[in-house]
Amino acid sequence: MPEEKICPHCQKTKERSEEEYTKLLNRLSRIEGQIRGIRGMVEKNAYCTDILVQVSAVTAALNAFNKELLANHIRTCVANDIRDGKNDVIDELVNILQKLMR
């Protein structure tokens, strides 16, 4: 796992297990490949519905990524913050759930 870097746009960071890190990156790599495939289809003037089917597959893959990341977040960050008395994490969780459900 690479050294922890702090994103200049984020206030918080999370140290992930090697397994979680690998799973998330593998999912993102597959999604990236699907996106490149869609770009290739557009470049080759593929039929619209064929492209739309692939876009739907990417959407499903991104949803699966979100579900896995959210589950990990609740099990670790949210649970730990609640145990530490940092109940503002509940408002943060509600806010992110509302954004994901748009």
C-alpha positions in Angstrom: 0.0 0.0 0.0 1.4 3.5 -0.8 2.2 5.9 1.9 -0.7 7.9 3.1 -1.2 11.2 1.3 -3.7 13.8 2.4 -5.9 15.2 -0.3 -5.9 19.0 -0.2 -9.7 19.0 -0.6 -10.4 16.6 2.2 -10.3 17.2 5.9 -10.2 13.5 6.9 -8.2 10.5 5.7 -8.7 6.8 6.3 -6.1 4.1 6.6 -7.5 1.0 4.8 -6.6 -2.6 5.2 -4.6 -4.1 2.4 -7.6 -6.2 1.5 -10.0 -3.3 1.3 -7.5 -1.2 -0.6 -6.9 -3.9 -3.2 -10.7 -4.7 -3.6 -11.5 -1.0 -4.2 -8.7 -0.4 -6.6 -9.6 -3.6 -8.5 -13.2 -2.5 -8.9 -12.0 0.9 -10.1 -9.7 -0.6 -12.6 -12.5 -2.7 -14.0 -14.7 0.4 -14.2 -11.9 2.4 -15.9 -11.6 -0.4 -18.5 -15.4 -0.3 -19.1 -15.2 3.5 -19.6 -12.4 3.0 -22.1 -14.5 0.4 -23.9 -17.4 2.9 -24.2 -15.1 5.5 -25.5 -13.9 3.0 -28.1 -17.5 2.3 -29.1 -18.2 6.0 -29.6 -15.0 6.4 -31.6 -16.1 3.4 -33.8 -19.6 4.8 -34.2 -21.2 1.9 -32.4 -25.0 1.7 -32.4 -26.6 3.8 -29.6 -28.4 1.1 -27.8 -25.2 -1.0 -27.6 -23.4 2.0 -26.0 -26.3 2.5 -23.6 -26.1 -1.1 -22.5 -22.5 -0.6 -21.6 -23.2 2.6 -19.8 -25.8 0.8 -17.8 -23.1 -1.8 -16.8 -20.8 1.0 -15.7 -23.5 2.6 -13.6 -24.2 -0.8 -11.9 -20.4 -1.2 -11.3 -20.2 2.3 -9.8 -23.2 1.5 -7.6 -21.5 -1.7 -6.4 -18.3 0.3 -5.6 -20.4 2.8 -3.6 -22.1 0.0 -1.7 -18.9 -1.6 -0.8 -17.2 1.7 0.2 -20.3 2.8 2.2 -20.5 -0.5 4.1 -16.8 -0.3 5.0 -17.3 3.3 6.0 -20.2 2.5 8.4 -18.4 -0.6 9.9 -15.2 1.4 10.6 -15.3 5.2 10.5 -18.9 5.7 11.6 -18.8 2.9 14.3 -15.5 4.2 15.7 -16.6 7.8 15.8 -19.9 6.9 17.6 -17.9 4.9 20.1 -15.7 7.9 20.6 -18.7 10.1 21.2 -18.4 12.0 17.9 -22.1 11.9 17.0 -21.7 14.5 14.3 -20.7 11.5 12.1 -24.4 10.5 12.0 -25.3 13.8 10.3 -22.4 13.3 7.9 -23.8 9.8 7.1 -27.3 11.0 6.6 -26.0 13.7 4.3 -24.0 11.3 2.1 -26.9 8.8 2.0 -29.2 11.6 0.7 -26.6 12.5 -2.0 -26.3 8.8 -3.0 -30.1 8.4 -3.3 -30.5 11.3 -5.8 
